[in-house]
Amino acid sequence: MPMRRVVPQDLEPNMILAKPVTNANGLPIVAAGTILDAAMIERLRQMDLPSVYVDGEALDSGGKTLAELEAELDHRFRHVAHDHVQQLILQALRIHLRTTHGLRPAIEET
């Protein structure tokens, strides 16, 4: 079944965990398959997790085209064109965007 990564602030009741939530030692504390309710969502938010995986397709990009999303990326990185590390991050994000839009991106030379 497909899954998507969600930040705790975007969790909603009736979402189903696709992967277990684990503690710092890697031990599961909330099992995969758990149906989230308001109380569980609040507990997950209090755990200060970066994200969790829930069942379902990845959300769309708000109706934006790949070209529009790439233009936004370029705009956001416009002030760090001289920074090699930032350009590597930009390249990784561009590859991710293209991959999630069904394209097989060419690796760019930097």
VOBA-1610 file (N, C-alpha, C; in pm, whole numbers, padded with zeros to 5 digits, always signed):
BEGIN
Met+00085-00118+00000Met+00000+00000+00000Met+00089+00124+00000Pro+00054+00226-00075Pro+00134+00348-00078Pro+00129+00420+00057Met+00235+00494+00083Met+00237+00571+00206Met+00295+00709+00179Arg+00266+00800+00270Arg+00320+00935+00256Arg+00372+00982+00391Arg+00467+01071+00384Arg+00529+01127+00503Arg+00454+01254+00540Val+00419+01266+00669Val+00339+01379+00716Val+00402+01436+00843Val+00411+01568+00850Val+00456+01630+00974Val+00342+01622+01075Pro+00372+01609+01204Pro+00266+01592+01304Pro+00159+01701+01301Gln+00196+01824+01266Gln+00098+01932+01262Gln-00009+01909+01155Asp+00020+01825+01056Asp-00076+01799+00948Asp-00153+01668+00966Leu-00132+01600+01078Leu-00207+01476+01101Leu-00354+01506+01126Glu-00439+01414+01084Glu-00582+01429+01100Glu-00641+01298+01152Pro-00752+01307+01227Pro-00817+01185+01275Pro-00850+01091+01159Asn-00841+00963+01187Asn-00869+00853+01095Asn-00756+00822+00997Met-00647+00899+01001Met-00529+00858+00925Met-00476+00731+00989Ile-00410+00647+00909Ile-00358+00520+00958Ile-00207+00520+00944Leu-00136+00490+01055Leu+00009+00485+01050Leu+00054+00372+00958Ala+00142+00403+00865Ala+00194+00303+00772Ala+00322+00238+00825Lys+00393+00310+00912Lys+00514+00258+00976Lys+00502+00284+01125Pro+00563+00200+01207Pro+00555+00225+01351Pro+00632+00352+01389Val+00588+00414+01495Val+00662+00526+01554Val+00753+00463+01660Thr+00881+00496+01655Thr+00977+00435+01747Thr+01038+00539+01840Asn+01092+00490+01952Asn+01159+00581+02045Asn+01305+00596+02003Ala+01383+00665+02083Ala+01523+00692+02050Ala+01606+00564+02036Asn+01563+00457+02100Asn+01633+00329+02091Asn+01585+00242+01976Gly+01489+00292+01899Gly+01437+00217+01787Gly+01325+00121+01822Leu+01279+00125+01945Leu+01170+00036+01987Leu+01036+00099+01951Pro+00946+00020+01893Pro+00817+00075+01854Pro+00735+00118+01976Ile+00676+00237+01967Ile+00589+00284+02075Ile+00445+00305+02028Val+00429+00319+01895Val+00295+00320+01835Val+00305+00232+01711Ala+00220+00132+01704Ala+00230+00032+01598Ala+00180+00082+01463Ala+00239+00027+01358Ala+00186+00048+01223Ala+00044-00006+01221Gly-00044+00060+01148Gly-00183+00018+01142Gly-00272+00089+01242Thr-00211+00167+01332Thr-00289+00241+01430Thr-00371+00349+01360Ile-00500+00352+01390Ile-00588+00456+01337Ile-00580+00574+01433Leu-00541+00688+01380Leu-00518+00804+01465Leu-00649+00871+01506Asp-00655+00907+01634Asp-00764+00988+01685Asp-00703+01116+01743Ala-00785+01206+01791Ala-00736+01335+01839Ala-00634+01319+01952Ala-00659+01227+02044Ala-00568+01207+02156Ala-00432+01155+02109Met-00432+01060+02018Met-00306+01004+01967Met-00230+01110+01887Ile-00301+01188+01809Ile-00236+01295+01733Ile-00168+01393+01828Glu-00235+01429+01935Glu-00176+01521+02032Glu-00052+01460+02096Arg-00056+01332+02128Arg+00062+01265+02185Arg+00177+01264+02085Leu+00149+01238+01959Leu+00254+01239+01858Leu+00313+01379+01842Arg+00229+01480+01848Arg+00278+01618+01837Arg+00368+01652+01956Gln+00334+01605+02074Gln+00414+01633+02194Gln+00548+01561+02191Met+00560+01456+02110Met+00685+01381+02101Met+00790+01454+02018Asp+00752+01564+01955Asp+00845+01644+01875Asp+00910+01563+01763Leu+00828+01482+01695Leu+00876+01402+01583Leu+00887+01490+01458Pro+00985+01464+01374Pro+00992+01541+01249Pro+00879+01504+01154Ser+00843+01375+01150Ser+00736+01329+01062Ser+00700+01185+01096Val+00587+01142+01042Val+00544+01002+01052Val+00495+00960+00914Tyr+00482+00829+00894Tyr+00431+00778+00767Tyr+00289+00728+00787Val+00200+00772+00698Val+00061+00728+00702Val+00025+00665+00569Asp-00081+00585+00570Asp-00129+00523+00447Asp-00181+00630+00353Gly-00161+00608+00224Gly-00216+00697+00124Gly-00112+00747+00027Glu-00162+00801-00082Glu-00076+00857-00185Glu-00015+00988-00136Ala+00102+01020-00188Ala+00162+01149-00159Ala+00067+01258-00210Leu+00060+01364-00133Leu-00028+01473-00173Leu+00026+01540-00297Asp-00064+01599-00372Asp-00020+01669-00492Asp+00049+01800-00455Ser+00095+01869-00552Ser+00172+01991-00530Ser+00086+02115-00542Gly-00040+02105-00503Gly-00127+02220-00507Gly-00165+02262-00648Gly-00158+02170-00742Gly-00195+02202-00879Gly-00085+02270-00958Lys+00033+02286-00897Lys+00143+02352-00968Lys+00211+02253-01062Thr+00256+02305-01173Thr+00330+02222-01269Thr+00472+02202-01220Leu+00539+02105-01278Leu+00679+02082-01245Leu+00761+02208-01274Ala+00734+02274-01385Ala+00808+02396-01420Ala+00787+02504-01313Glu+00665+02517-01262Glu+00638+02617-01158Glu+00711+02583-01029Leu+00710+02455-00994Leu+00780+02413-00872Leu+00930+02434-00884Glu+00986+02405-01002Glu+01129+02427-01022Glu+01162+02575-01020Ala+01074+02658-01073Ala+01096+02803-01070Ala+01096+02853-00926Glu+01007+02798-00842Glu+01006+02834-00701Glu+01136+02795-00633Leu+01186+02676-00666Leu+01314+02632-00611Leu+01425+02729-00650Asp+01432+02761-00777Asp+01535+02854-00824Asp+01525+02988-00752His+01404+03034-00732His+01384+03161-00663His+01433+03152-00518Arg+01403+03044-00452Arg+01443+03028-00312Arg+01594+03016-00295Phe+01661+02963-00395Phe+01805+02943-00386Phe+01883+03053-00460Arg+01818+03157-00503Arg+01883+03259-00585Arg+01996+03332-00514His+01990+03344-00383His+02092+03419-00309His+02213+03334-00271Val+02210+03207-00302Val+02321+03119-00263Val+02381+03049-00385Ala+02374+03115-00498Ala+02427+03056-00622Ala+02576+03028-00613His+02647+03102-00530His+02791+03087-00516His+02830+02978-00416Asp+02735+02927-00340Asp+02761+02829-00233Asp+02746+02687-00289His+02857+02616-00297His+02858+02482-00356His+02766+02386-00281Val+02766+02391-00150Val+02683+02300-00071Val+02534+02328-00097Gln+02498+02455-00101Gln+02359+02490-00128Gln+02317+02446-00268Gln+02409+02453-00362Gln+02378+02409-00498Gln+02359+02258-00504Leu+02432+02184-00421Leu+02410+02038-00412Leu+02272+02008-00354Ile+02232+02087-00255Ile+02098+02070-00197Ile+01992+02102-00303Leu+02011+02209-00376Leu+01919+02245-00484Leu+01908+02132-00586Gln+02021+02075-00623Gln+02020+01966-00720Gln+01944+01846-00666Ala+01965+01813-00538Ala+01894+01699-00478Ala+01743+01725-00476Leu+01704+01847-00443Leu+01561+01881-00441Leu+01501+01875-00581Arg+01576+01922-00681Arg+01528+01918-00818Arg+01509+01772-00863Ile+01602+01686-00829Ile+01591+01543-00864Ile+01469+01483-00796His+01449+01518-00669His+01333+01466-00596His+01203+01512-00662Leu+01194+01640-00696Leu+01074+01690-00763Leu+01047+01616-00892Arg+01149+01601-00973Arg+01132+01535-01102Arg+01092+01389-01085Thr+01152+01324-00986Thr+01120+01184-00961Thr+00976+01168-00914Thr+00932+01257-00824Thr+00795+01248-00775Thr+00693+01287-00880His+00738+01351-00986His+00649+01385-01097His+00661+01286-01212Gly+00722+01171-01184Gly+00727+01063-01281Gly+00835+01074-01387Leu+00929+01166-01367Leu+01038+01179-01463Leu+01163+01114-01407Arg+01245+01070-01498Arg+01374+01016-01457Arg+01477+01126-01487Pro+01514+01201-01382Pro+01598+01319-01406Pro+01740+01284-01446Ala+01795+01368-01531Ala+01936+01357-01564Ala+02015+01417-01450Ile+02126+01358-01417Ile+02212+01413-01312Ile+02283+01535-01369Glu+02271+01646-01296Glu+02332+01770-01342Glu+02477+01778-01295Glu+02558+01835-01377Glu+02698+01859-01340Glu+02705+01991-01267Thr+02781+01995-01156Thr+02801+02122-01086Thr+02948+02153-01077
//
